[in-house]
Amino acid sequence: MTWITSQEIDNSHFIVERSRDGKSFSALSDKISSKGLNGNSQSILNYAYTDAYPINGHNYYRLHQEDLDGKVSYSQVVDVYFGNETQVSLYPNPVQNQLTLR
């Protein structure tokens, strides 16, 4: 998960949250501190977090953002699906006269 801020004013930190149902969220990351000086920035700042153990199926993510004064706001929810992807087999290798696709 990556996100960019173009301006930060009194930003304390972010927390990446995840949900199985898109309604009940829990913290996935520790606090990710603002990269802005004292929580303030007028330039683009890049952030990233990797979910090392996604849930099989739908994973709903959002950002919890907290200001220095404790005010909290949330990003839009993003649905990412992890699951049994379709596997393709091609054989024989090397191919001579016929290639089988399964």
HELIX and SHEET records of a PDB file:
SHEET    1   A 2 THR A   2  THR A   5  0                                        
SHEET    2   A 2 LEU A  45  ALA A  48 -1                                        
SHEET    1   B 3 SER A  26  ALA A  27  0                                        
SHEET    2   B 3 ASN A  11  SER A  19 -1                                        
SHEET    3   B 3 ILE A  32  SER A  33 -1                                        
SHEET    1   C 4 SER A  26  ALA A  27  0                                        
SHEET    2   C 4 ASN A  11  SER A  19 -1                                        
SHEET    3   C 4 GLY A  57  ASP A  67 -1                                        
SHEET    4   C 4 VAL A  72  TYR A  74 -1                                        
SHEET    1   D 4 SER A  26  ALA A  27  0                                        
SHEET    2   D 4 ASN A  11  SER A  19 -1                                        
SHEET    3   D 4 GLY A  57  ASP A  67 -1                                        
SHEET    4   D 4 VAL A  78  PHE A  82 -1                                        
SHEET    1   E 2 LEU A  90  TYR A  91  0                                        
SHEET    2   E 2 THR A 100  LEU A 101 -1                                        
END                                                                             
